[in-house]
Structures are given as C-alpha cells and as structure tokens.
Amino acid sequence: MTTFERGRRLQVVLEGMGRLGEAMVEVDGKPVFVFGGIPGEEVELEVIREHRHYVAAKVVKVDSASSFRIEPECKYFGLCTGCQWQHIGYQHQLELKRLAVEDALRRVGGILEV
C-alpha cells in the first residue's frame, strides 16, 4: 500500500480531470487530485497533503506532455490557485469543462440524458 506523506514523489499517468481544474489519478484505491496536470500525461507528482478521502498533489515534472499543454500566460501560475486551467489550450479547456458539467448533472443531479 502506498503512503502519502507530504513531499513524497510518485510517477503516474493522469486519468481524468476534477471539477476545479486539477487532474486526477487513483493510487491504491485513493483519488489523487494533481494541480498542473492534463489527462493522459505521464508525470512525477509531489504529495502536498493527504486528506481522509483523497490526496492533494502537484506536478513537479512532466515526462510525457499532452498535445493540449501550453505555456500559461499568468506569471503566478503554480503559485496561486486562481488560474488552474491556463496550462491547457482553450478549446480543450472548454471540452474538459463540458465533460465536468455533464458528470455533475448525471452524478449529483440524477439527469441521465445530458
């Protein structure tokens, strides 16, 4: 079983996207939300904090970048959480956000036909 102490680094392939702009991967049955990633990328992440039901982490190295990755315009990207989508090309951002809304409508709203 993986331990998630602060500062621990793991190699992962990101699987999905969270509703707040963080990439996601499951490690040993626990969801890991990764700031600065894009689904499909192989990255090295660093654990920020382990919570009861999930782990918060950040990308420290991108080993295999997504074709949708761009250079963020904001000079504070990575230091604050106000522009967490800026590393993703705008058209792909729109698609990921559409999928997040559809997922919420199905999962939370119980609307099956979206």
Secondary structure, 3 states (H helix, E strand, C coil): CCCCCCCCEEEEECCEECCCCCEEEEECCEEEEEECCCCCCEEEEEEEEECCCCEEEEEEEEEECCCCECCCCCCCECCECCCCCCCECHHHHHHHHHHHHHHHHHHCCCCCCC
